[in-house]
Amino acid sequence: MNIEQLELTEKRVKIFKALADETRLAILKALYHSSNELSCAEVGYTCDTSKSNASYHFKTLREAGLIKVRKEGQTRYMRINKETFDQILPGFLDTL
């Protein structure tokens, strides 16, 4: 296996580990069905999870490349990273 294939395999492992959790799937669903990016607070409220628990899940999703996070002042906004889904899991978002 060459380096490029190894990196892609490692990326897939991170993605599937991130997707193997109901709360993270709920976060992705909320973001996917939103027409715009959402603040971390909005996502946490929608998914009925505490701030610290939500932060843990956001970090896992971000590190797997499934979401993008933008900071504006004290507020963080997130959105789906469609490029990752298109490349690794085409059609997956439509199942949410």
C-alpha distance (Angstrom), angle and dihedral (degrees) to the residues before:
residue distance angle dihedral
M1 . . .
N2 3.80 . .
I3 3.80 125.1 .
E4 3.81 94.0 -98.8
Q5 3.81 92.2 52.9
L6 3.79 91.0 46.1
E7 3.83 91.9 51.7
L8 3.81 90.8 49.1
T9 3.80 90.7 50.1
E10 3.82 91.2 50.0
K11 3.82 89.8 48.8
R12 3.81 90.6 51.5
V13 3.80 91.3 50.2
K14 3.84 90.7 53.2
I15 3.80 90.8 47.9
F16 3.80 95.2 49.7
K17 3.81 91.9 45.9
A18 3.81 89.0 51.6
L19 3.80 91.6 49.2
A20 3.82 92.8 49.8
D21 3.80 93.5 85.1
E22 3.81 129.5 80.8
T23 3.81 94.5 -142.5
R24 3.80 93.2 52.0
L25 3.80 90.3 47.8
A26 3.82 88.4 51.3
I27 3.82 89.8 50.9
L28 3.80 91.3 51.0
K29 3.80 90.5 47.2
A30 3.82 91.6 51.7
L31 3.80 91.4 48.9
Y32 3.79 93.5 45.2
H33 3.80 93.7 51.0
S34 3.79 92.4 46.3
S35 3.78 114.4 92.6
N36 3.82 90.6 -144.9
E37 3.76 138.6 24.8
L38 3.80 116.0 -71.9
S39 3.78 131.5 -141.4
C40 3.78 117.6 -113.6
A41 3.80 88.7 -112.6
E42 3.82 91.8 54.2
V43 3.79 92.0 49.8
G44 3.81 92.2 46.5
Y45 3.80 90.9 50.2
T46 3.81 92.7 46.9
C47 3.80 91.8 49.7
D48 3.83 93.3 41.6
T49 3.80 95.4 -127.0
S50 3.79 133.2 135.7
K51 3.79 121.3 -102.0
S52 3.81 94.4 -110.4
N53 3.80 92.8 46.1
A54 3.80 91.5 47.5
S55 3.82 91.4 49.4
Y56 3.79 90.4 55.1
H57 3.81 91.4 51.5
F58 3.83 93.1 45.2
K59 3.80 89.8 53.6
T60 3.80 92.1 50.2
L61 3.82 92.1 49.1
R62 3.81 92.2 46.1
E63 3.81 93.4 49.0
A64 3.81 89.7 50.7
G65 3.80 89.2 53.0
L66 3.81 93.6 -117.6
I67 3.80 97.1 120.6
K68 3.78 136.8 29.6
V69 3.79 120.5 -140.6
R70 3.79 127.0 -154.7
K71 3.81 124.2 -172.1
E72 3.79 121.8 -145.9
G73 3.79 112.9 177.3
Q74 3.80 106.5 -49.3
T75 3.80 93.7 -23.3
R76 3.78 125.6 91.2
Y77 3.78 119.7 -154.3
M78 3.76 125.3 -162.7
R79 3.76 139.1 -166.4
I80 3.78 138.3 175.2
N81 3.80 115.5 -82.4
K82 3.80 95.4 -132.5
E83 3.80 92.9 -178.4
T84 3.80 91.0 66.4
F85 3.79 92.9 48.2
D86 3.81 92.3 46.0
Q87 3.80 91.1 50.7
I88 3.81 101.9 40.1
L89 3.82 106.5 19.3
P90 3.82 110.3 21.1
G91 3.80 111.1 -170.6
F92 3.81 94.6 13.7
L93 3.81 95.4 112.7
D94 3.80 90.9 57.2
T95 3.82 88.3 62.9
L96 3.81 93.0 61.6
